Amino acid sequence: MEQSTAADVPLPSHAQAQHFVEAVERLAAAEAGGRDLDLDAWYELPAYDEALEAAYRQDMVHGDLTADGAAFDIDRINARPEEQVGAMSAAQARHLVHWLWRNERVSHGYGSPVREAVRSRTLQIAARRIAEARRTACTHL
């Protein structure tokens, strides 16, 4: 099956995006409260499971999108998330979220792209970017 570009895959609804924002914010709060957690403890956080489940259930991770690592320079994005994510379209921000969670599976046990994105606020900014775009789209209908 050929994979689509970010612009070809419809964004989640505003309600889905908002639910994901809330799950990501709870994950960020749990991470901030447990900065000394080892990687195994990070994966066992209830907020981690909730955010992971929300990413899939709320259609942030989509089978038609690629998880190709060439799509994003994650170190650059994590270094300046407001600037980097702010320059992305909502579809690109959603693709970034998809990429983070798909690569989380591949990296399991060796590191956590999601944890680094939470620590840098990249994931929170991307989630809010998607929700804001969907809210704006809803108000213009």
Secondary structure as the mmCIF struct_conf table of DSSP 4:
data_model
#
loop_
_struct_conf.conf_type_id
_struct_conf.id
_struct_conf.beg_label_comp_id
_struct_conf.beg_label_asym_id
_struct_conf.beg_label_seq_id
_struct_conf.end_label_comp_id
_struct_conf.end_label_asym_id
_struct_conf.end_label_seq_id
HELX_LH_PP_P HELX_LH_PP_P1 GLU A 2 GLN A 3
STRN STRN1 SER A 4 SER A 4
HELX_LH_PP_P HELX_LH_PP_P2 THR A 5 THR A 5
HELX_RH_3T_P HELX_RH_3T_P1 ALA A 6 ASP A 8
BEND BEND1 VAL A 9 VAL A 9
HELX_LH_PP_P HELX_LH_PP_P3 PRO A 10 SER A 13
HELX_RH_AL_P HELX_RH_AL_P1 HIS A 14 GLY A 33
TURN_TY1_P TURN_TY1_P1 GLY A 34 ASP A 36
HELX_RH_AL_P HELX_RH_AL_P2 LEU A 39 TYR A 43
TURN_TY1_P TURN_TY1_P2 GLU A 44 GLU A 44
HELX_RH_AL_P HELX_RH_AL_P3 PRO A 46 ARG A 57
TURN_TY1_P TURN_TY1_P3 GLN A 58 ASP A 59
BEND BEND2 MET A 60 VAL A 61
TURN_TY1_P TURN_TY1_P4 GLY A 63 ASP A 64
STRN STRN2 LEU A 65 LEU A 65
HELX_RH_3T_P HELX_RH_3T_P2 GLY A 69 ALA A 71
HELX_RH_AL_P HELX_RH_AL_P4 ILE A 74 ALA A 79
BEND BEND3 ARG A 80 ARG A 80
HELX_RH_AL_P HELX_RH_AL_P5 PRO A 81 GLY A 86
TURN_TY1_P TURN_TY1_P5 ALA A 87 ALA A 87
BEND BEND4 MET A 88 MET A 88
HELX_RH_AL_P HELX_RH_AL_P6 ALA A 90 SER A 107
TURN_TY1_P TURN_TY1_P6 HIS A 108 TYR A 110
HELX_RH_AL_P HELX_RH_AL_P7 PRO A 113 SER A 120
TURN_TY1_P TURN_TY1_P7 ARG A 121 ARG A 121
HELX_RH_AL_P HELX_RH_AL_P8 THR A 122 THR A 139
TURN_TY1_P TURN_TY1_P8 HIS A 140 HIS A 140
#
